[in-house]
Amino acid sequence: MSTNSPLALTTLNIATRQSPLALWQAEYIRDRLLALYPELTINLLKIVTKGDKILDTPLAKIGGKGLFVKELEQALFSREADIAVHSLKDVPMQLPEGLMLGVYCKRASPTDAFVSNTYSTIDELPQGAVVGTASLRRQCQIKAYRPDLQIKTLRGNVGTRLGKLDAGEYDAIILATSGLQRIELDARIRSELDIDTCLPAVGQGALAIECRTDDAQILQLLAPLNDDKARIRLIAERALNRHLQGGCQVPIAAFAVLQDDSNANNDAHGNNDSGDSLWLRGRVGTEDGSQLLKFEKRITLSGSQSDKEAQANQLGIDVATLLLDNGAGTILAAIYQSDE
């Protein structure tokens, strides 16, 4: 542990949304930085975004999850904030010029959590049961798995969503496992959806730190928080989504795993990143689940970290190309047209 910051910096301002989960994320990064640089003064700049204000409309209708980061990015441009902490799955694939993701943190559980007061698994739900989610990705995969279920839009922070479940508006709701775990609501998780049933969102379970590209001091300060192996996986996933020209709120799923040759050192979530074989799975589906395209590819990584990141990026493009060659573009175009 360093007892002195390597920089002349004495104060750091972190932009964050005000939801309990967003504040947990910002406080987690603050505490990690303070452990490294105890002499720093770190402030949280709490911001209400447009996405937090509009709660009665599906995200796809109002511009997607980029609405949760725009105001934070404005704080970076105005230099009110030095960094912004995000759940990576909320970060648009294209960042404004002058900003970058300086850090990809070690990934937590990437899965989707099944939450219900009556049923333990998605398989136990009776025919016609009402399931709440704000995600078209979850909707299309759940409908592909259980066409009989009714999907009802669910917006709001975690507490709001759980409150609607408890009020009887839904038989079950689907939330990110990592989000519930981070704010100590593990007890509400009845089960985790199998990754083969519901492939995760791009970047789900990972935190990222956004900063200005020209701020070398901040990048140096943040460097110890970066997880090289998570970064490789997440670059592949985001490259797939970017090549599909997908936003955050579209029925696109991607999940990358680093494996060794024997596959003996990887858990079910691919979190024991011990090898140099990168496996990327991607999916695109219709909102009603009637079509669900699935493609994957494995490559062997080699060279330096930057070489491996370039190979991961190309892998994302390759799997996206497979999806596009088999009809993903038509599916996505129809969804974008319906949202206009």
Salt bridges, closest charged atoms under 4 A:
ASP31 OD1 - ARG30 NE 3.03
ASP52 OD1 - ARG17 NH2 2.62
ASP82 OD1 - ARG212 NH2 3.63
ASP90 OD1 - LYS65 NZ 3.66
ASP90 OD1 - LYS89 NZ 3.78
ASP112 OD2 - ARG137 NH1 2.94
ASP112 OD1 - ARG138 NE 2.67
ASP148 OD2 - ARG146 NH2 2.75
ASP166 OD1 - ARG188 NH2 2.70
GLU192 OE1 - HIS269 NE2 3.46
ASP196 OD1 - ARG281 NH1 3.13
GLU210 OE1 - HIS86 NE2 2.68
ASP214 OD2 - ARG79 NH2 3.66
ASP215 OD2 - ARG212 NH2 3.05
GLU237 OE2 - ARG107 NH1 2.82
ASP273 OD2 - ARG233 NH1 3.43
ASP276 OD1 - LYS308 NZ 3.27
GLU296 OE2 - ARG298 NH1 3.49
GLU309 OE2 - ARG231 NE 3.24
ASP318 OD2 - LYS297 NZ 2.93
ASP339 OD1 - LYS61 NZ 3.63
